[in-house]
Amino acid sequence: MILYPAIDLFAGQAVRLRQGRYDDMTVYDRDPESLALRMRDAGATHLHMVDLEGARNGSTANLKLIEKIAAASGLFIELGGGIRSLETLRRYLDSGISRAILGTAAVENEELLREALDQFGERIAVGVDLKDGFVAVRGWEQKSAWTAENFFRHLTELGVRTVICTDISRDGVLTGSNHELYASLLGRFPVDLIASGGVSSLEDIRELKNLGMAGAILGRAYYSGAVSLTEALEAAKGEPA
């Protein structure tokens, strides 16, 4: 299983939100480029990034910073947040990132998702953020009419290969991942599933690996010091921590 340490960007800083709330934001590092290099030096090979300003309003406010991080780190970077047009998608994919995540656009613009998959194939992932059983959009601030099951079925029919799934209720609160949800999805849908939200311990990471998850995203547990990144990477590989 691949472990993705997370860097969420807002105003050029690395921050974390609690349960997706912009009014409950903590700044963890004012130099995200140096943070990415420290993650790489700890052994990370992949990085999960979100432009929180983009997620909320569709802007590309942090594009230059993202380009710098990609060039300096050399890591496999997947990026989401505000990618709602092919033009924006191309800008990000040309910036040095490896995979782009469509969230709101995948829910609201099926034509865009189809075109993205046709042009970029496996460089496209879909972020499925769940709130009270429904897929949330626009920086988690709104709920769509899609249920998790119906949307996953829709994505597999379109040929989506990689899905990052977040249980928003678990995000940023260190309560553990929703293993029951992930096990249910893995049993029904042929996707590479990446867990996001609530990863809180080495045991949590090991359980996700044992479920057959393709990846897991490590956020607040790393920033708070609850989990060592080096040990988390070892747990994801299945090696003794």
Sine and cosine of phi, psi and omega as CSV:
sin_phi,cos_phi,sin_psi,cos_psi,sin_omega,cos_omega
0.00,0.00,0.67,-0.74,0.01,-1.00
-1.00,0.00,0.75,-0.66,0.07,-1.00
-0.99,-0.15,0.77,-0.64,-0.01,-1.00
-0.92,-0.39,0.99,-0.15,0.17,-0.98
-0.89,0.45,0.57,-0.82,-0.15,-0.99
-0.95,-0.30,0.65,-0.76,0.19,-0.98
-0.80,-0.60,0.92,-0.38,0.06,-1.00
-0.99,-0.17,0.81,-0.59,-0.11,-0.99
-0.98,-0.21,0.70,-0.71,0.14,-0.99
-0.50,-0.87,0.84,-0.54,0.00,-1.00
0.83,0.56,0.61,0.79,0.05,-1.00
0.97,0.25,0.20,0.98,-0.03,-1.00
-0.85,-0.52,0.38,-0.93,0.10,-0.99
-1.00,0.01,0.87,-0.49,-0.09,-1.00
-0.74,-0.67,0.17,-0.99,0.16,-0.99
-0.71,-0.70,0.62,-0.79,0.13,-0.99
-0.98,-0.20,0.42,-0.91,0.10,-0.99
-0.98,-0.20,0.89,-0.45,-0.01,-1.00
0.80,0.60,0.56,0.83,0.09,-1.00
0.97,0.24,0.21,0.98,-0.08,-1.00
-1.00,-0.05,0.86,-0.51,-0.01,-1.00
-0.93,0.36,-0.35,0.94,0.04,-1.00
-1.00,0.04,0.09,1.00,0.06,-1.00
-0.76,-0.65,0.93,0.37,-0.12,-0.99
-0.91,-0.40,0.68,-0.73,0.07,-1.00
-0.88,-0.48,0.78,-0.63,0.08,-1.00
-1.00,0.07,0.84,-0.55,-0.02,-1.00
-0.96,-0.26,-0.45,0.89,-0.01,-1.00
-0.41,-0.91,0.76,-0.65,-0.01,-1.00
-1.00,0.00,0.02,1.00,0.01,-1.00
-0.74,-0.67,0.98,0.19,-0.06,-1.00
-0.87,0.49,-0.48,0.88,0.02,-1.00
-0.90,0.43,-0.74,0.67,0.05,-1.00
-0.89,0.45,-0.59,0.80,0.04,-1.00
-0.88,0.48,-0.71,0.71,0.02,-1.00
-0.88,0.48,-0.62,0.78,0.01,-1.00
-0.92,0.38,-0.61,0.80,0.05,-1.00
-0.91,0.41,-0.63,0.77,0.05,-1.00
-0.89,0.46,-0.69,0.73,0.05,-1.00
-0.88,0.48,-0.70,0.72,-0.04,-1.00
-0.92,0.38,-0.40,0.92,0.07,-1.00
-0.98,0.19,-0.15,0.99,0.05,-1.00
0.88,-0.48,-0.05,1.00,-0.01,-1.00
-0.92,0.39,0.63,-0.78,0.08,-1.00
-0.93,-0.38,-0.32,0.95,-0.04,-1.00
-0.79,-0.62,0.44,-0.90,-0.03,-1.00
-0.63,-0.77,0.68,-0.74,0.08,-1.00
-0.95,-0.30,0.85,-0.53,-0.02,-1.00
-0.82,-0.57,0.57,-0.82,0.07,-1.00
-0.74,-0.67,0.77,-0.64,0.15,-0.99
-1.00,0.01,0.98,-0.19,-0.09,-1.00
-0.93,0.36,-0.50,0.86,0.09,-1.00
-0.92,0.39,-0.66,0.75,0.06,-1.00
-0.89,0.45,-0.65,0.76,-0.02,-1.00
-0.87,0.49,-0.56,0.83,-0.07,-1.00
-1.00,0.08,-0.60,0.80,-0.13,-0.99
-0.75,-0.66,0.08,1.00,0.08,-1.00
0.98,0.19,0.19,0.98,-0.01,-1.00
-0.99,0.12,0.13,-0.99,0.11,-0.99
-0.86,-0.51,0.75,0.66,-0.15,-0.99
-0.88,0.48,-0.46,0.89,-0.08,-1.00
-0.95,-0.30,0.31,0.95,-0.10,-0.99
-0.85,0.52,-0.73,0.68,-0.03,-1.00
-0.89,0.45,-0.62,0.78,0.04,-1.00
-0.91,0.42,-0.66,0.75,0.02,-1.00
-0.88,0.47,-0.67,0.74,0.06,-1.00
-0.86,0.51,-0.68,0.73,0.00,-1.00
-0.90,0.44,-0.67,0.74,-0.01,-1.00
-0.91,0.41,-0.69,0.73,0.01,-1.00
-0.88,0.47,-0.70,0.71,-0.04,-1.00
-0.93,0.37,-0.65,0.76,-0.07,-1.00
-0.96,0.26,-0.60,0.80,-0.13,-0.99
-1.00,0.03,-0.57,0.82,-0.09,-1.00
0.94,0.35,0.22,0.98,-0.04,-1.00
-0.99,0.14,0.37,-0.93,0.22,-0.98
-0.95,0.30,0.89,-0.45,-0.05,-1.00
-0.89,-0.45,0.80,-0.60,0.20,-0.98
-0.96,-0.26,0.67,-0.74,-0.13,-0.99
-0.72,-0.69,0.69,-0.72,0.10,-1.00
-0.71,-0.70,0.21,-0.98,0.05,-1.00
0.86,-0.51,1.00,-0.09,0.13,-0.99
0.99,0.14,0.29,0.96,0.01,-1.00
-1.00,0.05,0.99,-0.11,-0.13,-0.99
-0.81,-0.58,0.26,0.97,0.07,-1.00
-0.47,-0.88,0.37,-0.93,0.06,-1.00
-0.90,0.43,-0.56,0.83,0.01,-1.00
-0.89,0.46,-0.74,0.67,0.04,-1.00
-0.90,0.45,-0.65,0.76,0.02,-1.00
-0.86,0.51,-0.73,0.68,0.00,-1.00
-0.90,0.44,-0.63,0.77,0.01,-1.00
-0.86,0.50,-0.69,0.73,0.00,-1.00
-0.94,0.35,-0.69,0.72,-0.01,-1.00
-0.92,0.40,-0.48,0.88,0.07,-1.00
-0.98,0.18,-0.19,0.98,-0.06,-1.00
-0.99,0.14,-0.14,0.99,0.02,-1.00
0.91,-0.41,-0.06,1.00,0.05,-1.00
-0.97,0.23,0.35,-0.94,-0.08,-1.00
-1.00,-0.07,-0.54,0.84,-0.07,-1.00
-0.54,-0.84,0.68,-0.73,0.02,-1.00
-0.96,-0.28,0.61,-0.79,-0.04,-1.00
-0.94,-0.34,0.85,-0.53,0.09,-1.00
-0.99,-0.12,0.81,-0.59,0.01,-1.00
-0.92,-0.39,-1.00,0.04,0.03,-1.00
-0.81,0.58,-0.67,0.74,-0.04,-1.00
-0.89,0.46,-0.59,0.81,0.00,-1.00
-0.92,0.39,-0.48,0.88,0.00,-1.00
-0.99,0.15,-0.69,0.73,-0.18,-0.98
-0.99,-0.14,-0.25,0.97,-0.11,-0.99
-0.67,-0.75,0.99,0.14,-0.03,-1.00
-0.88,0.48,-0.57,0.82,0.00,-1.00
-0.88,0.47,-0.68,0.73,0.03,-1.00
-0.89,0.46,-0.70,0.71,0.01,-1.00
-0.87,0.48,-0.70,0.71,0.03,-1.00
-0.87,0.49,-0.70,0.71,-0.01,-1.00
-0.91,0.42,-0.64,0.77,0.02,-1.00
-0.89,0.45,-0.70,0.71,0.01,-1.00
-0.90,0.43,-0.62,0.78,0.00,-1.00
-0.91,0.41,-0.64,0.77,-0.08,-1.00
-1.00,0.07,-0.55,0.84,-0.17,-0.99
-0.85,-0.52,-0.13,0.99,0.13,-0.99
0.81,0.59,-0.84,-0.54,-0.11,-0.99
-0.97,0.25,-0.02,1.00,0.11,-0.99
-0.99,0.16,0.01,1.00,0.02,-1.00
-0.94,-0.34,0.78,-0.63,0.16,-0.99
-0.85,-0.53,0.30,-0.95,0.06,-1.00
-0.88,-0.48,0.73,-0.68,0.08,-1.00
-1.00,-0.09,0.86,-0.50,0.01,-1.00
-0.94,-0.35,0.96,-0.27,-0.07,-1.00
-0.96,-0.27,0.89,-0.46,-0.16,-0.99
-0.97,-0.23,0.75,-0.66,0.01,-1.00
-0.71,-0.71,0.92,-0.40,-0.01,-1.00
0.83,0.55,0.58,0.81,0.06,-1.00
1.00,0.04,-0.06,1.00,-0.01,-1.00
-0.88,-0.47,0.40,-0.92,0.03,-1.00
-0.97,0.24,0.80,-0.60,0.00,-1.00
-0.99,-0.11,0.46,-0.89,-0.04,-1.00
-0.69,-0.72,0.11,-0.99,0.08,-1.00
0.80,0.60,0.89,0.46,0.03,-1.00
0.91,0.42,0.48,0.88,0.04,-1.00
0.95,0.30,0.14,0.99,-0.09,-1.00
-1.00,0.06,-0.24,0.97,0.01,-1.00
-0.74,-0.67,0.50,-0.87,0.08,-1.00
-0.97,-0.23,0.67,-0.74,0.08,-1.00
-1.00,0.01,-0.04,-1.00,0.03,-1.00
-1.00,0.01,-0.07,1.00,-0.04,-1.00
-0.98,0.18,0.76,-0.65,0.23,-0.97
-0.99,0.13,0.30,-0.95,-0.01,-1.00
-0.85,0.53,-0.75,0.66,-0.06,-1.00
-0.89,0.47,-0.72,0.70,-0.02,-1.00
-0.91,0.41,-0.61,0.79,-0.03,-1.00
-0.95,0.31,-0.64,0.76,0.06,-1.00
-0.88,0.48,-0.66,0.75,0.05,-1.00
-0.88,0.48,-0.68,0.73,0.02,-1.00
-0.87,0.49,-0.70,0.71,-0.03,-1.00
-0.90,0.43,-0.67,0.75,0.00,-1.00
-0.92,0.39,-0.57,0.82,0.06,-1.00
-0.91,0.42,-0.52,0.86,0.03,-1.00
-0.99,0.16,-0.24,0.97,0.02,-1.00
0.99,-0.10,0.29,0.96,0.05,-1.00
-0.92,0.40,0.73,-0.68,-0.07,-1.00
-0.99,-0.15,-0.65,0.76,-0.10,-0.99
-0.90,-0.44,0.77,-0.63,0.01,-1.00
-0.78,-0.63,0.78,-0.62,0.13,-0.99
-0.99,-0.17,0.90,-0.45,-0.11,-0.99
-0.92,-0.38,0.83,-0.56,-0.01,-1.00
-0.90,-0.44,0.79,-0.62,0.23,-0.97
-1.00,-0.01,0.97,-0.23,-0.14,-0.99
-0.86,0.51,-0.53,0.85,-0.02,-1.00
-0.90,0.43,-0.37,0.93,0.00,-1.00
-1.00,-0.09,-0.19,0.98,-0.17,-0.99
-0.95,0.31,0.81,-0.58,0.11,-0.99
0.97,0.25,0.20,0.98,-0.05,-1.00
-0.88,-0.48,0.02,1.00,0.12,-0.99
0.84,0.54,0.65,0.76,0.00,-1.00
-0.98,-0.21,0.04,1.00,-0.04,-1.00
0.99,-0.11,0.43,-0.90,-0.01,-1.00
-0.96,0.26,0.32,-0.95,0.01,-1.00
-1.00,0.04,0.99,0.15,-0.08,-1.00
-0.89,0.45,-0.59,0.81,0.00,-1.00
-0.89,0.46,-0.69,0.72,0.04,-1.00
-0.87,0.49,-0.75,0.66,-0.06,-1.00
-0.92,0.40,-0.63,0.77,0.03,-1.00
-0.89,0.46,-0.65,0.76,0.02,-1.00
-0.89,0.45,-0.70,0.72,-0.01,-1.00
-0.92,0.39,-0.68,0.74,0.00,-1.00
-0.89,0.46,-0.55,0.83,-0.03,-1.00
-0.96,0.28,-0.26,0.96,-0.11,-0.99
-0.88,-0.47,-0.37,0.93,-0.14,-0.99
-0.77,-0.64,0.75,-0.67,-0.06,-1.00
-0.99,0.11,0.95,0.31,0.01,-1.00
-0.78,-0.63,0.36,-0.93,0.20,-0.98
-0.99,0.10,0.94,-0.35,-0.14,-0.99
-0.98,-0.20,0.78,-0.63,0.04,-1.00
-0.92,-0.38,0.81,-0.59,-0.04,-1.00
-0.99,0.11,0.69,-0.72,0.04,-1.00
-0.64,-0.77,0.67,-0.74,0.04,-1.00
0.98,-0.19,0.93,-0.36,0.13,-0.99
1.00,-0.01,-0.04,1.00,0.02,-1.00
-0.86,0.50,0.89,-0.46,-0.25,-0.97
-0.78,-0.63,-0.17,0.98,-0.09,-1.00
-0.39,-0.92,0.23,-0.97,0.06,-1.00
-0.90,0.43,-0.60,0.80,0.02,-1.00
-0.90,0.43,-0.63,0.78,0.06,-1.00
-0.85,0.52,-0.72,0.70,0.01,-1.00
-0.89,0.45,-0.68,0.73,0.02,-1.00
-0.89,0.46,-0.66,0.76,0.01,-1.00
-0.90,0.43,-0.64,0.77,0.05,-1.00
-0.89,0.45,-0.65,0.76,0.05,-1.00
-0.87,0.49,-0.70,0.72,-0.03,-1.00
-0.92,0.40,-0.45,0.89,0.06,-1.00
-0.93,0.37,-0.40,0.91,-0.07,-1.00
0.98,-0.20,0.33,0.95,0.05,-1.00
-0.91,0.43,0.58,-0.81,0.06,-1.00
-0.97,0.25,-0.48,0.88,-0.03,-1.00
-0.27,-0.96,0.17,-0.98,0.07,-1.00
-0.57,-0.82,0.59,-0.81,-0.03,-1.00
-0.97,-0.23,0.77,-0.64,-0.03,-1.00
-0.95,-0.33,0.88,-0.48,-0.04,-1.00
-0.86,-0.52,-0.99,-0.16,-0.13,-0.99
-0.86,0.50,-0.55,0.83,-0.01,-1.00
-0.87,0.50,-0.58,0.82,0.07,-1.00
-0.95,0.32,-0.75,0.66,-0.09,-1.00
-0.91,0.40,-0.53,0.85,-0.01,-1.00
-0.99,0.14,-0.18,0.98,-0.04,-1.00
1.00,0.05,0.09,1.00,0.00,-1.00
-0.93,0.37,-0.47,0.88,-0.04,-1.00
-0.72,-0.69,0.74,-0.67,0.13,-0.99
-0.97,0.23,0.73,-0.68,-0.01,-1.00
-0.89,0.45,-0.65,0.76,0.02,-1.00
-0.87,0.49,-0.71,0.70,0.02,-1.00
-0.93,0.37,-0.59,0.81,0.04,-1.00
-0.89,0.45,-0.66,0.75,0.04,-1.00
-0.89,0.46,-0.63,0.78,0.04,-1.00
-0.91,0.40,-0.65,0.76,0.02,-1.00
-0.90,0.44,-0.61,0.79,0.01,-1.00
-0.91,0.41,-0.54,0.84,0.03,-1.00
-0.98,0.19,-0.30,0.95,-0.04,-1.00
1.00,-0.06,0.19,0.98,0.01,-1.00
-1.00,-0.02,0.41,-0.91,0.02,-1.00
-0.86,0.51,0.72,-0.69,0.02,-1.00
-0.99,0.14,0.00,0.00,0.00,0.00
